[in-house]
Amino acid sequence: MSHLVKGQRALITGASSGIGEELAVALAARGIRTALVGRRRAELDRVVARCEAAGTPAIAIPGDVSEPSFAPEAVQAAVDAFGGLDILVNNAGISMWARFDEIEDLSIFERLMKVNFLGAVYFTHAALPFVRAQRGQIVAVSSLTGITGVPTRTAYAASKHAMQGFFDSLRIELRETGINVLVVSPGFVDTPIRDKVIGADGKEQGYQGRTSEKPMSVEECVAQIVSALDRRERELVMTARGKLGRALRLVAPGLVDAIAAKAVGDPGR
Ligand SMILES: NC(=O)c1ccc[n+]([C@@H]2O[C@H](COP(=O)([O-])OP(=O)(O)OC[C@H]3O[C@@H](n4cnc5c(N)ncnc54)[C@H](OP(=O)(O)O)[C@@H]3O)[C@@H](O)[C@H]2O)c1
């Protein structure tokens, strides 16, 4: 049985680029109307046009997910436009690349927690009554970094571990509601996030670290998310290395640390 049904309505944060953009277009191709959230209005309008070209209306709701007052407004705008909400996808996120002992601007921690974690909390709180009414789905786009630590990503890993803990707890609270909570943990995905990572000085810079494996295409990543939504899965851990790492962590955590260090080329000191 397919749980993604034509006529459903989804709100996607971080829909102006990368995974959120491609997911919006993929859902539009399945006849699902989408409300697209992000800060850049022009990019959201571009994605709206792509969704409409795929055959389904979409709307742009520009704003910053880290502003607590924005989520209730955005969710209400989506509900007003579509008459309800079946799926919330908490996908907006920012990343970093710096060893902790080299960080000069500690506001990185606050910024990553506010966007990656608190943004998801605010949107989930605002959307919950509407998703509950439809016995719908809540998605958290976390990361393999939400399952195991990764050097040069201390703030990012903390924000994604926070997401994992929050949504795992929420899933249990909601077990009698018919809502499915899906946590998605991608590995490296080929998106523009790499051009915007925050460095030790707190400024955006291109990622200059190494990546030991070829990134997954955004299309493959989104195909996996759509399939997990279709089956109402509770967890989606991407890549063979991610799945192996999660299991190995219980019996050989030091080995998983070494794999994580090698993945980003951190020498340790
Ligand atoms: N790419 C990877 O390798 C990878 C791996 C694991 C997990 N992930 C996760 O996947 C998610 C999507 O990332 P991506 O790779 O698709 O990156 P991306 O192309 O940079 O997209 C990030 C999206 O988040 C939005 N965003 C950022 N800050 C925001 C804010 N304060 N308020 C509202 N929207 C905001 C951006 O829109 P605006 O700039 O218009 O606001 C953009 O639409 C993130 O949560 C990321 O952590 C990515």
PDBQT file of the ligand as one rigid body, heavy atoms in Angstrom, charges set to zero:
ROOT
HETATM    1  N1  LIG A 301      24.204  17.735   1.517  1.00  0.00    +0.000 N 
HETATM    2  C1  LIG A 301      24.652  16.874   2.419  1.00  0.00    +0.000 C 
HETATM    3  O1  LIG A 301      25.760  16.287   2.268  1.00  0.00    +0.000 OA
HETATM    4  C2  LIG A 301      23.813  16.549   3.616  1.00  0.00    +0.000 A 
HETATM    5  C3  LIG A 301      24.134  15.405   4.362  1.00  0.00    +0.000 A 
HETATM    6  C4  LIG A 301      23.384  15.103   5.497  1.00  0.00    +0.000 A 
HETATM    7  C5  LIG A 301      22.325  15.904   5.861  1.00  0.00    +0.000 A 
HETATM    8  N2  LIG A 301      22.027  17.021   5.138  1.00  0.00    +0.000 N 
HETATM    9  C6  LIG A 301      20.915  17.859   5.590  1.00  0.00    +0.000 C 
HETATM   10  O2  LIG A 301      19.986  18.026   4.555  1.00  0.00    +0.000 OA
HETATM   11  C7  LIG A 301      19.280  19.259   4.759  1.00  0.00    +0.000 C 
HETATM   12  C8  LIG A 301      19.226  20.026   3.448  1.00  0.00    +0.000 C 
HETATM   13  O3  LIG A 301      20.561  20.367   3.089  1.00  0.00    +0.000 OA
HETATM   14  P1  LIG A 301      21.062  20.498   1.573  1.00  0.00    +0.000 P 
HETATM   15  O4  LIG A 301      22.267  19.667   1.446  1.00  0.00    +0.000 OA
HETATM   16  O5  LIG A 301      19.946  20.334   0.626  1.00  0.00    +0.000 OA
HETATM   17  O6  LIG A 301      21.582  22.018   1.620  1.00  0.00    +0.000 OA
HETATM   18  P2  LIG A 301      21.212  23.342   0.824  1.00  0.00    +0.000 P 
HETATM   19  O7  LIG A 301      21.108  23.056  -0.647  1.00  0.00    +0.000 OA
HETATM   20  O8  LIG A 301      22.160  24.376   1.294  1.00  0.00    +0.000 OA
HETATM   21  O9  LIG A 301      19.744  23.655   1.362  1.00  0.00    +0.000 OA
HETATM   22  C9  LIG A 301      19.535  24.150   2.645  1.00  0.00    +0.000 C 
HETATM   23  C10 LIG A 301      18.152  24.757   2.691  1.00  0.00    +0.000 C 
HETATM   24  O10 LIG A 301      17.928  25.242   4.033  1.00  0.00    +0.000 OA
HETATM   25  C11 LIG A 301      17.443  26.568   3.937  1.00  0.00    +0.000 C 
HETATM   26  N3  LIG A 301      17.799  27.335   5.119  1.00  0.00    +0.000 N 
HETATM   27  C12 LIG A 301      19.029  27.508   5.681  1.00  0.00    +0.000 A 
HETATM   28  N4  LIG A 301      18.952  28.318   6.737  1.00  0.00    +0.000 NA
HETATM   29  C13 LIG A 301      17.639  28.670   6.860  1.00  0.00    +0.000 A 
HETATM   30  C14 LIG A 301      16.931  29.494   7.750  1.00  0.00    +0.000 A 
HETATM   31  N5  LIG A 301      17.537  30.142   8.770  1.00  0.00    +0.000 N 
HETATM   32  N6  LIG A 301      15.594  29.639   7.576  1.00  0.00    +0.000 NA
HETATM   33  C15 LIG A 301      14.960  29.018   6.537  1.00  0.00    +0.000 A 
HETATM   34  N7  LIG A 301      15.580  28.210   5.672  1.00  0.00    +0.000 NA
HETATM   35  C16 LIG A 301      16.904  28.053   5.840  1.00  0.00    +0.000 A 
HETATM   36  C17 LIG A 301      18.073  27.132   2.672  1.00  0.00    +0.000 C 
HETATM   37  O11 LIG A 301      17.266  28.163   2.168  1.00  0.00    +0.000 OA
HETATM   38  P3  LIG A 301      17.609  29.734   2.226  1.00  0.00    +0.000 P 
HETATM   39  O12 LIG A 301      19.088  29.884   2.076  1.00  0.00    +0.000 OA
HETATM   40  O13 LIG A 301      16.813  30.289   1.092  1.00  0.00    +0.000 OA
HETATM   41  O14 LIG A 301      17.105  30.172   3.561  1.00  0.00    +0.000 OA
HETATM   42  C18 LIG A 301      18.015  25.922   1.756  1.00  0.00    +0.000 C 
HETATM   43  O15 LIG A 301      16.758  25.858   1.128  1.00  0.00    +0.000 OA
HETATM   44  C19 LIG A 301      20.026  19.998   5.881  1.00  0.00    +0.000 C 
HETATM   45  O16 LIG A 301      19.317  19.842   7.087  1.00  0.00    +0.000 OA
HETATM   46  C20 LIG A 301      21.360  19.269   5.964  1.00  0.00    +0.000 C 
HETATM   47  O17 LIG A 301      21.919  19.327   7.252  1.00  0.00    +0.000 OA
HETATM   48  C21 LIG A 301      22.740  17.351   4.028  1.00  0.00    +0.000 A 
ENDROOT
TORSDOF 0
